[in-house]
């Protein structure tokens, strides 16, 4: 059985031998010296003359601040409205509801401070790309809270 398999494999390999696939008369075989073209010449690739900038090439203006965090100051005074006990929270993210009221994203709280006789003054940090903030003042007696959107550049909040 082993010999039969070897013989069959040999016959198959012989039958699959190379060849041009044409007739064997040799009439269509080209002469080796005829129709030989020279290989294409390679054009040299020139390096780009463009200058790739490096860190040393950069020009930074004097006074440029790389720090994306800026400090804000807010001076709050609601004493004309109420001097009762209250607490202020400042939020980076919030949503405006269809009713026009604002709803704070409580995970984005920036600062939380108590108001003393309706007043507070504090510093806080925020991103330099922050467009607006939500001030939310809660009263301990259950009065509806005050909510107002302010600009990060606002330094006073009076109600």
N, C-alpha and C positions, 0 to 999 in steps of 0.2 A: 504494500500500500504506500509505503514511504517512497519507493522508487517511482511509482506511478505519478505521484504528486510532483516529484522533482522533474520528471520528463514532461509533464503537462506545463509546468511553469516555464521550462526551457523553450517549449514550442510557442507558448504565448509571447514570450519575450522576443523570440526570433520573428514572429509574425508582426510584432509592433515595432520593428526596427525603423530607423529613420528613413530618409529618402525625401525626394522632392515632391512626391505625390503625382508626378506627371508620368508620361510614358518613358520607357527606358531606352529609347532610340538615341537619345543624346542630341537630337536635332535642335532642340530649343535651349540647350545649355549655353549660356553666354561665355565668351572667351574671358579669361581672367584679366587680360590686359585691356580689354575694351570697356568703355563706360565706367571707368573708375574716376570718381570725382574726388577732389581734394577735400579734406575735412574743413568745416567752417572755422575761420580764425576767430579767436575769442577777443572781444573788445575789452580793453582794460576798464575796470570800474573805478572811476575817480571818486575819492572821498568828497562828501559834501563840503562846500566852503562855508556853510553856515556855522555860526559860533553857538555852541550850547552853553547857556549861562550857568554859572556856578554860584554858590552862596557868596563868594567874594565879589561878584559882579552886582549884587543887589544893592540898591541905594534906599536907605530907610531915613525918612525925615526926622530931624531932631524933635524930641518930645513925643515920638510915637509910643503909644502904650500897647503892649502885647497882652495885657491882662484883660480877659473878657468879663471880669466881675467888677461891677462898680458899686459904690456905696451911695445909698439914698438916705435922706433925712426927712422925717415927717413930723410936723408940729400940729397936733390935733387939738381943737378947741370946740366942744359942743356945749359949753357951760351956759350959753344963752338958751339952748333947747332944754338941757337937763344937766343937773349936777349930781344926780343920784349915782349909785354904784353901777359901773359898767365895765365891759371888757372888749378890747379891740383886737381883731385878727386881720392880717393882711395876706392876700392870696395872689399867686402868680397866674393861676388858671381858674376859669369860671365859665359859666354859660348863661346866656340871656334866654329866659323862658318866653313863651309866646305872650304871656301876660305883661311882659316888660320888666319883671323882677329878675334879679340875678341870683344864681345858685353857685356857690363856691365849690371848687374841687378841694375837699378838705386835706387831701394828700399833698397839695401844693402850698401849704401854709408857709409863709416867710417869717412872720413874727406874730407873737401874741403877747399883749401887754394890758395891764389894768389901767383904767382911767381914774385919775384922782381929781375929784370935783369937776369932772367933765373935761379934763385936760391930760395930755400925754405928749411926750417928745422923745423920739427914739431914732436910732440909726438902724439900717438894715442893708443886707447885700442882695444884689440881683444881677442877672445877666445883662450885658450891654445891649442885647437884642430885645429885651423885654419892652413890649409896646404899651401895656396897660396893667394896672393892678386893681384888685377889688378890696375895698375897705369894708369891713363888717363889724358893727358895734352892737353887742348884745347887752341888754339890761337885765339885772338880776330880779327885777320885779315882774318880769314876764311881758313887758312892753315889746311891741314888734321891733325887730332890729333895724338899724340904719345900714343900708348897703349903697355904696357909691363907687363907681369906677373912676380911677384917677390915672393921670399920666405919671410915669416914673420921674419926670422932671418936677412935678408938683412937690412943694416943700411944706405947704400948709393945707390943712383940712379943717374948714369951719362949717358948722351946721347951725 
